[in-house]
Amino acid sequence: MKILVIQQKMIGDVLTSSILFEALRQKYPNAHLDYLINTHTHPVVENNPFIDNFIFFTQIEENSKRKLFQFAKYIGTKNYDMVIDVYSKISSNIITLYSKAKTKISYYKPYSAFIYNHNIKRLSSTELDCGLAIVNRMQLLEPLNIEFKAIKPQIYLTDKELANSKLFLESHNISLKKPLYMISVLGSGATKTYPFEYMAQVIDQVAETTKGQILFNYIPNQEKDAKAIYDLCKPKTQNLIHFQVFGKSLREFLAITSHCNAIIGNEGGAINMAKALNVKTFAIFSPWIDKATWNIFEELGKNESVHLKDFKAELYSKKSEKELKPKANELYIAFKPHFFREKLNLFLEQTL
């Protein structure tokens, strides 16, 4: 049996959807399991023992309808028995349509329902600690009679990667015998980035409470913004920040993060990756994002998060993400660091 799982776009989505492979492998131990993803997301699922092969969806297919259809026809030559389309957008609809698979599963959408044998309606809430992102993905396996299991995403680092990252940190005068914190200083965009001044206050609190060594998570083209946040921190906090120490690749970032006591800051891919490395996390959610979907595997003292809605529920009165996103800036301004100062301090004490 050959099975294809499709999850394009974001790193966090690709990592979270990788849980399906563990469940599929348990059900079909001899099946050939392929994962169709965007090239840049591969590092978070590299070495996953449940995945046999990766198929990459590139910018070429992304930017050309002709190339997309050629790619879809290529998938049709692979003779898949089953396609599980987690992405569920136009491009993956087309790929699934051309796949020739007998069993096609995706989320229900009126315009694409005819393509799939099984159209699963997403749940809008759950009481399970694993979070909606996990629950809704596992729902896709129900037509295969695979019972729900709260599988946690995992990232698989090699011994060599761990050893090299340790040497790298030590070469920059960072002691692994002392507390070490990664700060997710920037989100994936302005609407997912806690205001710089507020973030500096959070970093000051981390420094004051832990006296720990601090790393910033950023990529070279974000250095200007990261430096702006650094400049807003107190001088004694700046003395604890190793600003120029960061991973040059995503795998390097993962290996460095694995040595940290915790990661703190903007909710997003970095937080989800840290969870998959079993590193403690404290996430600050963008005020327009639905926390219930992405606060996966919340656990007091281990994986915690805060959202403006926790403190100012009256601002939300039945408004959708689409309605809230244009107001992200004013909502962020209302999301004062002092709202969660005590909660963050209690969390930091658990990391020492």
Secondary structure, 3 states (H helix, E strand, C coil): CEEEEECCCCHHHHHHHCHHHHHHHHHCCCCEEEEEEEHHHHHHCCCCCCCCEEEEECHHHHHCHHHHHHHHHHHHCCCCCEEEECCCCHHHHHHHHHCCCCEEEEECCCCCHHHCCEEECCCCCCCCCCCHHHHHHHHCCHHHCCCCCCCCCCCCCCHHHHHHHHHHHHHCCCCCCCCEEEEECCCCCHHHCCCHHHHHHHHHHHHHHHCCEEEECCCHHHHHHHHHHHHHCCHHHHCCECCCCCCCCHHHHHHHHCCCCEEEEECCHHHHHHHHCCCEEEEECCCCCCHHHHCCCCECCCEEEECHHHHCHHHCCCCCHHHHHHHHHHHHHHCCHHHHHHHHHHHHHHHC
